């Protein structure tokens, strides 16, 4: 019964995920060597997505199914990698497109998992909208074949998903008597379709008639020869002698015997010239190919990196970590000072919601079915670690109930309890988790 209810509320997520993945992958396919009948078949792609996303949504039903699914996924991926390596499945990728149907389904599964994981939260939905739009724009920019309907469908589906995730977040974090996901999905779909339509209309009426000039992209704008690179210190050249290509024959240019009728002076002059050339070659690394020399040399070119040295990197790493820690501490202080600017009632409400949010990362998450007092009673044994003097979570909850539901003003004594609790909150978190776990969770607390 609970599973059917879960699938019912996931219907709109299911539809939007399929539409986003279909519209995204059908354009990405055009950058790969794939069978022609699969690369442009949007209907078959839609059908393939149906069971994939059904499995993904079933795997995310609860924490137990998620844990089992992760273990199963790792096992399947490991076996698949061994199988691919052993059978050289991707060896024919660049030469035989018609035999690359396995690449087609690999791309489908990859993007399906990526879209599903990013679409689970509001932040992920924002990243999905930005990432998908840039991928589609890159496909067009690089000159591949593309489908305009896929680009527009992705914009509509991803924007609608973002609006629906915002509504879902608000429902889960507020007291709502009745929810209407179907009606809100319809409204969100109409609004995003209207927005996309207005954007297309503005482009067709105001931008396209201008026929703005474009500039041809040239990835290489400056050519440099190897000799110039050597002189600027970007590269260096080292001569590697291949012993298999050497010979025992004597080089005619370096014979010391005197032929009949040869002038000894000419021989000495030629010998001096050869010595001078050899000296210049060793001093300036000038390499010449002698057609009479059967010995072949192979050259290894080494490009020097003009980046930060290892010493600078070693210093930069702790500085970056220190900057991140300092930024987190400043953000905590900023939130605290901003909260203190409100009246006492709103401060109490904000402080209480803040603690509940942080308790999630400590394994003390409040169930949706729990009332505030039920939550405190159920987690009393672990919440006692956060007691600061007379301020404990039970007393804070009672004050919160009066302020939030009873519309009763908060007294100075009750207000001081919240301030006292907050002053020792992070110290108590460290004592509860231990130094190591607290360091791992520092940036989420």
Buried (B, 14 or more C-beta within 10 A) or exposed (E): EEEEEBBEEBEBBBBBBBBBBBBBBBBBBBBBBBBEEBBBBBEEBBEBBEEBBBEBBBBBBEEEEEEEBEEEEEEEEEEEEEEBEEEEBEEBBEEEBEEBEEBBEBBBEEBBBBBBEBBBBBEBBBEBBEBBBEBBEEBBEEEBEBBEEBBBBBBBBBBBBBBBBBBBEEBEEEEEEEEEBEEBBEBBBEEBBEEBEEEEEEEEEEEEEEEEEEEEEEEEEEEEEEEEBBEEEBBEBEEEEEEEEEEEEEEEEEEEEEEEEEEEEEBEEEBEEEEEEEEEEEEEEEEEEEEEBEEEEEEEEEEEEEEEEEEEEEEEEEEEEEEEEEEBEEEEEEEBEEBEEEEBBBBBBBBBEBBBBBBEEBEBBBEEEBEBEEBBEBBEEBBEBBBBEEBBBBBBBBBBBBBBEEEEEBEEEBBEBBBBBBEBBBEBBBEBBEEEEBEEBBEEB
